[in-house]
Amino acid sequence: MKLYYSPGACSLSPHIVLRELGLPFNLVRVDLKTKVTETGADFRAINPKGYVPALEIKSGVVLTEGPAVIQYLADQNPKSNLAPAAGTIERARLQEHLNVISAELHKAFGPLFHADASAAEKAGAPAAIGRQLDVFEAALADGRPYLLGQDYSIADPYLFVIGGWVKPTGIGYDKWPKLGEHWSRIAKRDAVRAALRAEGLA
């Protein structure tokens, strides 16, 4: 398999999951501004959407969208327990978390990263991000170590990656101590540390 990525982007999540599973893969870096890969290929020919992640499973078969990619990967090795079985309420809970991270939390950061965002959008972003962080703080309020409870799942590295943006944007975890503890817990995992090193982030 081949993972197209950009350092620190949401493609870090499937990168971590690939390492958690011990699956063989190659990394191909993408310049998101020019849409050109490190090999000089036109990334839009690989993923017409123009953003990462994109996972080339085999020649001509490319999967995009972070939640879809990490669920596909987890399902390749059900014994890993990185995702509950399809059709169970636990799998639906996992998908709830993945959807909120993708559609709400990730989106809320958008104005802080896009040069064309208005001043009003940038000013409103921290509050929008905070409302989503409140959701995950509440999910962890019972003392569970991971989003699904005692079991680490693909939702945890995904939240770790997007949640990692709170520090460089100046938001921090002071108001969300359980989330801060979760982030630190995930950061200590071997697969996470290896992925960070490979992307030049540690």
C-alpha positions as protocol buffer text, in pm:
chain_id: "A"
residue {
  index: 1
  type: MET
  ca { x: 0 y: 0 z: 0 }
}
residue {
  index: 2
  type: LYS
  ca { x: 98 y: 360 z: -55 }
}
residue {
  index: 3
  type: LEU
  ca { x: -11 y: 648 z: 171 }
}
residue {
  index: 4
  type: TYR
  ca { x: -7 y: 998 z: 29 }
}
residue {
  index: 5
  type: TYR
  ca { x: 46 y: 1242 z: 313 }
}
residue {
  index: 6
  type: SER
  ca { x: 147 y: 1590 z: 421 }
}
residue {
  index: 7
  type: PRO
  ca { x: 331 y: 1628 z: 752 }
}
residue {
  index: 8
  type: GLY
  ca { x: 98 y: 1705 z: 1041 }
}
residue {
  index: 9
  type: ALA
  ca { x: -215 y: 1699 z: 824 }
}
residue {
  index: 10
  type: CYS
  ca { x: -505 y: 1463 z: 896 }
}
residue {
  index: 11
  type: SER
  ca { x: -321 y: 1199 z: 691 }
}
residue {
  index: 12
  type: LEU
  ca { x: -118 y: 1143 z: 1007 }
}
residue {
  index: 13
  type: SER
  ca { x: -413 y: 942 z: 1141 }
}
residue {
  index: 14
  type: PRO
  ca { x: -400 y: 658 z: 882 }
}
residue {
  index: 15
  type: HIS
  ca { x: -21 y: 674 z: 904 }
}
residue {
  index: 16
  type: ILE
  ca { x: -48 y: 594 z: 1275 }
}
residue {
  index: 17
  type: VAL
  ca { x: -305 y: 320 z: 1213 }
}
residue {
  index: 18
  type: LEU
  ca { x: -84 y: 155 z: 949 }
}
residue {
  index: 19
  type: ARG
  ca { x: 196 y: 140 z: 1205 }
}
residue {
  index: 20
  type: GLU
  ca { x: -37 y: 15 z: 1481 }
}
residue {
  index: 21
  type: LEU
  ca { x: -136 y: -271 z: 1253 }
}
residue {
  index: 22
  type: GLY
  ca { x: 217 y: -344 z: 1133 }
}
residue {
  index: 23
  type: LEU
  ca { x: 105 y: -334 z: 770 }
}
residue {
  index: 24
  type: PRO
  ca { x: 361 y: -283 z: 493 }
}
residue {
  index: 25
  type: PHE
  ca { x: 330 y: 54 z: 321 }
}
residue {
  index: 26
  type: ASN
  ca { x: 522 y: 332 z: 151 }
}
residue {
  index: 27
  type: LEU
  ca { x: 488 y: 702 z: 225 }
}
residue {
  index: 28
  type: VAL
  ca { x: 462 y: 959 z: -53 }
}
residue {
  index: 29
  type: ARG
  ca { x: 473 y: 1322 z: 51 }
}
residue {
  index: 30
  type: VAL
  ca { x: 240 y: 1570 z: -117 }
}
residue {
  index: 31
  type: ASP
  ca { x: 288 y: 1945 z: -150 }
}
residue {
  index: 32
  type: LEU
  ca { x: -67 y: 2062 z: -84 }
}
residue {
  index: 33
  type: LYS
  ca { x: -3 y: 2404 z: -237 }
}
residue {
  index: 34
  type: THR
  ca { x: 128 y: 2282 z: -572 }
}
residue {
  index: 35
  type: LYS
  ca { x: -60 y: 1947 z: -567 }
}
residue {
  index: 36
  type: VAL
  ca { x: 259 y: 1770 z: -672 }
}
residue {
  index: 37
  type: THR
  ca { x: 400 y: 1460 z: -502 }
}
residue {
  index: 38
  type: GLU
  ca { x: 763 y: 1419 z: -401 }
}
residue {
  index: 39
  type: THR
  ca { x: 807 y: 1202 z: -712 }
}
residue {
  index: 40
  type: GLY
  ca { x: 683 y: 1485 z: -935 }
}
residue {
  index: 41
  type: ALA
  ca { x: 342 y: 1333 z: -1006 }
}
residue {
  index: 42
  type: ASP
  ca { x: 24 y: 1537 z: -1032 }
}
residue {
  index: 43
  type: PHE
  ca { x: -157 y: 1454 z: -710 }
}
residue {
  index: 44
  type: ARG
  ca { x: -494 y: 1549 z: -858 }
}
residue {
  index: 45
  type: ALA
  ca { x: -455 y: 1256 z: -1097 }
}
residue {
  index: 46
  type: ILE
  ca { x: -435 y: 1033 z: -789 }
}
residue {
  index: 47
  type: ASN
  ca { x: -701 y: 1211 z: -582 }
}
residue {
  index: 48
  type: PRO
  ca { x: -909 y: 1465 z: -777 }
}
residue {
  index: 49
  type: LYS
  ca { x: -1014 y: 1623 z: -447 }
}
residue {
  index: 50
  type: GLY
  ca { x: -658 y: 1746 z: -410 }
}
residue {
  index: 51
  type: TYR
  ca { x: -612 y: 1676 z: -41 }
}
residue {
  index: 52
  type: VAL
  ca { x: -472 y: 1402 z: 181 }
}
residue {
  index: 53
  type: PRO
  ca { x: -502 y: 1129 z: 287 }
}
residue {
  index: 54
  type: ALA
  ca { x: -517 y: 905 z: -15 }
}
residue {
  index: 55
  type: LEU
  ca { x: -439 y: 537 z: 25 }
}
residue {
  index: 56
  type: GLU
  ca { x: -341 y: 345 z: -287 }
}
residue {
  index: 57
  type: ILE
  ca { x: -440 y: -8 z: -198 }
}
residue {
  index: 58
  type: LYS
  ca { x: -316 y: -149 z: -527 }
}
residue {
  index: 59
  type: SER
  ca { x: -258 y: -12 z: -872 }
}
residue {
  index: 60
  type: GLY
  ca { x: -564 y: 181 z: -980 }
}
residue {
  index: 61
  type: VAL
  ca { x: -746 y: 141 z: -646 }
}
residue {
  index: 62
  type: VAL
  ca { x: -731 y: 454 z: -430 }
}
residue {
  index: 63
  type: LEU
  ca { x: -933 y: 522 z: -115 }
}
residue {
  index: 64
  type: THR
  ca { x: -977 y: 875 z: 22 }
}
residue {
  index: 65
  type: GLU
  ca { x: -1133 y: 1046 z: 326 }
}
residue {
  index: 66
  type: GLY
  ca { x: -969 y: 981 z: 662 }
}
residue {
  index: 67
  type: PRO
  ca { x: -1257 y: 802 z: 839 }
}
residue {
  index: 68
  type: ALA
  ca { x: -1308 y: 568 z: 544 }
}
residue {
  index: 69
  type: VAL
  ca { x: -936 y: 493 z: 519 }
}
residue {
  index: 70
  type: ILE
  ca { x: -883 y: 412 z: 886 }
}
residue {
  index: 71
  type: GLN
  ca { x: -1195 y: 195 z: 903 }
}
residue {
  index: 72
  type: TYR
  ca { x: -1081 y: 4 z: 597 }
}
residue {
  index: 73
  type: LEU
  ca { x: -740 y: -49 z: 754 }
}
residue {
  index: 74
  type: ALA
  ca { x: -882 y: -166 z: 1088 }
}
residue {
  index: 75
  type: ASP
  ca { x: -1110 y: -410 z: 910 }
}
residue {
  index: 76
  type: GLN
  ca { x: -812 y: -572 z: 741 }
}
residue {
  index: 77
  type: ASN
  ca { x: -715 y: -711 z: 1080 }
}
residue {
  index: 78
  type: PRO
  ca { x: -1026 y: -756 z: 1299 }
}
residue {
  index: 79
  type: LYS
  ca { x: -819 y: -923 z: 1572 }
}
residue {
  index: 80
  type: SER
  ca { x: -643 y: -590 z: 1629 }
}
residue {
  index: 81
  type: ASN
  ca { x: -964 y: -462 z: 1796 }
}
residue {
  index: 82
  type: LEU
  ca { x: -900 y: -117 z: 1650 }
}
residue {
  index: 83
  type: ALA
  ca { x: -1262 y: -108 z: 1533 }
}
residue {
  index: 84
  type: PRO
  ca { x: -1568 y: -294 z: 1667 }
}
residue {
  index: 85
  type: ALA
  ca { x: -1739 y: -537 z: 1434 }
}
residue {
  index: 86
  type: ALA
  ca { x: -1957 y: -390 z: 1160 }
}
residue {
  index: 87
  type: GLY
  ca { x: -2326 y: -389 z: 1245 }
}
residue {
  index: 88
  type: THR
  ca { x: -2278 y: -354 z: 1620 }
}
residue {
  index: 89
  type: ILE
  ca { x: -2383 y: -57 z: 1832 }
}
residue {
  index: 90
  type: GLU
  ca { x: -2016 y: -21 z: 1928 }
}
residue {
  index: 91
  type: ARG
  ca { x: -1925 y: 27 z: 1561 }
}
residue {
  index: 92
  type: ALA
  ca { x: -2198 y: 289 z: 1531 }
}
residue {
  index: 93
  type: ARG
  ca { x: -2053 y: 469 z: 1836 }
}
residue {
  index: 94
  type: LEU
  ca { x: -1713 y: 464 z: 1670 }
}
residue {
  index: 95
  type: GLN
  ca { x: -1862 y: 617 z: 1357 }
}
residue {
  index: 96
  type: GLU
  ca { x: -2031 y: 885 z: 1568 }
}
residue {
  index: 97
  type: HIS
  ca { x: -1692 y: 991 z: 1700 }
}
residue {
  index: 98
  type: LEU
  ca { x: -1527 y: 977 z: 1358 }
}
residue {
  index: 99
  type: ASN
  ca { x: -1803 y: 1188 z: 1204 }
}
residue {
  index: 100
  type: VAL
  ca { x: -1785 y: 1459 z: 1470 }
}
residue {
  index: 101
  type: ILE
  ca { x: -1406 y: 1475 z: 1445 }
}
residue {
  index: 102
  type: SER
  ca { x: -1422 y: 1498 z: 1066 }
}
residue {
  index: 103
  type: ALA
  ca { x: -1729 y: 1711 z: 1003 }
}
residue {
  index: 104
  type: GLU
  ca { x: -1725 y: 1938 z: 1308 }
}
residue {
  index: 105
  type: LEU
  ca { x: -1390 y: 1958 z: 1489 }
}
residue {
  index: 106
  type: HIS
  ca { x: -1171 y: 1947 z: 1178 }
}
residue {
  index: 107
  type: LYS
  ca { x: -1396 y: 2194 z: 998 }
}
residue {
  index: 108
  type: ALA
  ca { x: -1392 y: 2434 z: 1293 }
}
residue {
  index: 109
  type: PHE
  ca { x: -1015 y: 2474 z: 1256 }
}
residue {
  index: 110
  type: GLY
  ca { x: -1052 y: 2572 z: 889 }
}
residue {
  index: 111
  type: PRO
  ca { x: -1054 y: 2953 z: 927 }
}
residue {
  index: 112
  type: LEU
  ca { x: -727 y: 2941 z: 1121 }
}
residue {
  index: 113
  type: PHE
  ca { x: -550 y: 2762 z: 836 }
}
residue {
  index: 114
  type: HIS
  ca { x: -701 y: 2926 z: 527 }
}
residue {
  index: 115
  type: ALA
  ca { x: -553 y: 3252 z: 411 }
}
residue {
  index: 116
  type: ASP
  ca { x: -877 y: 3355 z: 243 }
}
residue {
  index: 117
  type: ALA
  ca { x: -1083 y: 3327 z: 564 }
}
residue {
  index: 118
  type: SER
  ca { x: -1232 y: 3658 z: 677 }
}
residue {
  index: 119
  type: ALA
  ca { x: -1128 y: 3832 z: 997 }
}
residue {
  index: 120
  type: ALA
  ca { x: -1469 y: 3750 z: 1145 }
}
residue {
  index: 121
  type: GLU
  ca { x: -1429 y: 3381 z: 1061 }
}
residue {
  index: 122
  type: LYS
  ca { x: -1085 y: 3371 z: 1219 }
}
residue {
  index: 123
  type: ALA
  ca { x: -1210 y: 3552 z: 1529 }
}
residue {
  index: 124
  type: GLY
  ca { x: -1499 y: 3308 z: 1567 }
}
residue {
  index: 125
  type: ALA
  ca { x: -1296 y: 2993 z: 1515 }
}
residue {
  index: 126
  type: PRO
  ca { x: -1168 y: 2943 z: 1873 }
}
residue {
  index: 127
  type: ALA
  ca { x: -1522 y: 2946 z: 2012 }
}
residue {
  index: 128
  type: ALA
  ca { x: -1639 y: 2702 z: 1744 }
}
residue {
  index: 129
  type: ILE
  ca { x: -1344 y: 2474 z: 1820 }
}
residue {
  index: 130
  type: GLY
  ca { x: -1416 y: 2501 z: 2191 }
}
residue {
  index: 131
  type: ARG
  ca { x: -1774 y: 2383 z: 2146 }
}
residue {
  index: 132
  type: GLN
  ca { x: -1648 y: 2069 z: 1976 }
}
residue {
  index: 133
  type: LEU
  ca { x: -1378 y: 2013 z: 2237 }
}
residue {
  index: 134
  type: ASP
  ca { x: -1655 y: 2032 z: 2499 }
}
residue {
  index: 135
  type: VAL
  ca { x: -1820 y: 1732 z: 2332 }
}
residue {
  index: 136
  type: PHE
  ca { x: -1509 y: 1517 z: 2366 }
}
residue {
  index: 137
  type: GLU
  ca { x: -1431 y: 1643 z: 2716 }
}
residue {
  index: 138
  type: ALA
  ca { x: -1778 y: 1522 z: 2816 }
}
residue {
  index: 139
  type: ALA
  ca { x: -1719 y: 1185 z: 2648 }
}
residue {
  index: 140
  type: LEU
  ca { x: -1406 y: 1136 z: 2860 }
}
residue {
  index: 141
  type: ALA
  ca { x: -1555 y: 1277 z: 3182 }
}
residue {
  index: 142
  type: ASP
  ca { x: -1622 y: 932 z: 3330 }
}
residue {
  index: 143
  type: GLY
  ca { x: -1249 y: 864 z: 3343 }
}
residue {
  index: 144
  type: ARG
  ca { x: -1232 y: 629 z: 3045 }
}
residue {
  index: 145
  type: PRO
  ca { x: -883 y: 619 z: 2889 }
}
residue {
  index: 146
  type: TYR
  ca { x: -1011 y: 606 z: 2530 }
}
residue {
  index: 147
  type: LEU
  ca { x: -1312 y: 735 z: 2340 }
}
residue {
  index: 148
  type: LEU
  ca { x: -1483 y: 395 z: 2331 }
}
residue {
  index: 149
  type: GLY
  ca { x: -1397 y: 312 z: 2692 }
}
residue {
  index: 150
  type: GLN
  ca { x: -1118 y: 76 z: 2790 }
}
residue {
  index: 151
  type: ASP
  ca { x: -1032 y: -21 z: 2431 }
}
residue {
  index: 152
  type: TYR
  ca { x: -806 y: 189 z: 2212 }
}
residue {
  index: 153
  type: SER
  ca { x: -961 y: 236 z: 1869 }
}
residue {
  index: 154
  type: ILE
  ca { x: -899 y: 422 z: 1544 }
}
residue {
  index: 155
  type: ALA
  ca { x: -1100 y: 715 z: 1683 }
}
residue {
  index: 156
  type: ASP
  ca { x: -823 y: 787 z: 1933 }
}
residue {
  index: 157
  type: PRO
  ca { x: -537 y: 861 z: 1691 }
}
residue {
  index: 158
  type: TYR
  ca { x: -779 y: 1058 z: 1474 }
}
residue {
  index: 159
  type: LEU
  ca { x: -874 y: 1279 z: 1770 }
}
residue {
  index: 160
  type: PHE
  ca { x: -505 y: 1298 z: 1865 }
}
residue {
  index: 161
  type: VAL
  ca { x: -413 y: 1433 z: 1521 }
}
residue {
  index: 162
  type: ILE
  ca { x: -686 y: 1698 z: 1499 }
}
residue {
  index: 163
  type: GLY
  ca { x: -653 y: 1774 z: 1869 }
}
residue {
  index: 164
  type: GLY
  ca { x: -284 y: 1832 z: 1815 }
}
residue {
  index: 165
  type: TRP
  ca { x: -372 y: 2155 z: 1639 }
}
residue {
  index: 166
  type: VAL
  ca { x: -489 y: 2324 z: 1960 }
}
residue {
  index: 167
  type: LYS
  ca { x: -136 y: 2404 z: 2076 }
}
residue {
  index: 168
  type: PRO
  ca { x: 5 y: 2572 z: 1763 }
}
residue {
  index: 169
  type: THR
  ca { x: -316 y: 2775 z: 1728 }
}
residue {
  index: 170
  type: GLY
  ca { x: -284 y: 2900 z: 2085 }
}
residue {
  index: 171
  type: ILE
  ca { x: -605 y: 2740 z: 2212 }
}
residue {
  index: 172
  type: GLY
  ca { x: -446 y: 2483 z: 2440 }
}
residue {
  index: 173
  type: TYR
  ca { x: -608 y: 2229 z: 2670 }
}
residue {
  index: 174
  type: ASP
  ca { x: -643 y: 2432 z: 2989 }
}
residue {
  index: 175
  type: LYS
  ca { x: -1024 y: 2424 z: 2968 }
}
residue {
  index: 176
  type: TRP
  ca { x: -1030 y: 2058 z: 2864 }
}
residue {
  index: 177
  type: PRO
  ca { x: -807 y: 1862 z: 3106 }
}
residue {
  index: 178
  type: LYS
  ca { x: -946 y: 1519 z: 3020 }
}
residue {
  index: 179
  type: LEU
  ca { x: -877 y: 1583 z: 2652 }
}
residue {
  index: 180
  type: GLY
  ca { x: -527 y: 1700 z: 2737 }
}
residue {
  index: 181
  type: GLU
  ca { x: -466 y: 1378 z: 2928 }
}
residue {
  index: 182
  type: HIS
  ca { x: -603 y: 1176 z: 2636 }
}
residue {
  index: 183
  type: TRP
  ca { x: -373 y: 1357 z: 2392 }
}
residue {
  index: 184
  type: SER
  ca { x: -69 y: 1291 z: 2612 }
}
residue {
  index: 185
  type: ARG
  ca { x: -166 y: 926 z: 2655 }
}
residue {
  index: 186
  type: ILE
  ca { x: -190 y: 869 z: 2280 }
}
residue {
  index: 187
  type: ALA
  ca { x: 135 y: 1058 z: 2218 }
}
residue {
  index: 188
  type: LYS
  ca { x: 326 y: 795 z: 2417 }
}
residue {
  index: 189
  type: ARG
  ca { x: 227 y: 504 z: 2193 }
}
residue {
  index: 190
  type: ASP
  ca { x: 512 y: 352 z: 1990 }
}
residue {
  index: 191
  type: ALA
  ca { x: 323 y: 372 z: 1660 }
}
residue {
  index: 192
  type: VAL
  ca { x: 241 y: 737 z: 1718 }
}
residue {
  index: 193
  type: ARG
  ca { x: 598 y: 827 z: 1801 }
}
residue {
  index: 194
  type: ALA
  ca { x: 725 y: 637 z: 1497 }
}
residue {
  index: 195
  type: ALA
  ca { x: 479 y: 815 z: 1267 }
}
residue {
  index: 196
  type: LEU
  ca { x: 573 y: 1154 z: 1406 }
}
residue {
  index: 197
  type: ARG
  ca { x: 942 y: 1082 z: 1352 }
}
residue {
  index: 198
  type: ALA
  ca { x: 880 y: 961 z: 997 }
}
residue {
  index: 199
  type: GLU
  ca { x: 697 y: 1285 z: 914 }
}
residue {
  index: 200
  type: GLY
  ca { x: 970 y: 1500 z: 1071 }
}
residue {
  index: 201
  type: LEU
  ca { x: 743 y: 1611 z: 1354 }
}
residue {
  index: 202
  type: ALA
  ca { x: 945 y: 1470 z: 1643 }
}
